[in-house]
Amino acid sequence: MPTQKPTSLPLENLSFEAATAELETIVAQMESGDLSLEQSLQAYTRGAALLKRCQQTLSAVEQQIQILNNNQTLTPFEVDNE
């Protein structure tokens, strides 16, 4: 698998799918052992932020499903991004 450079798009501009794809790329790069210590630290930092973004997205979707199950209609759930 060719190594791709992670994007540096702002997290709020990434779809869930794009965030998970970038996270998978980062994991593969880190597992390869080809990154310097500084590159590994940058990759880890970006990966942690991507993971948090994905978890927030999944949590919001889970909340929407619960609302749907309770009301029989899908209602958007506002996420507090603190």
Secondary structure, 3 states (H helix, E strand, C coil): CCCCCCCCCCHHHCCHHHHHHHHHHHHHHHHHCCCCHHHHHHHHHHHHHHHHHHHHHHHHHHHHHHHHHHHCCCCCCCCCCC
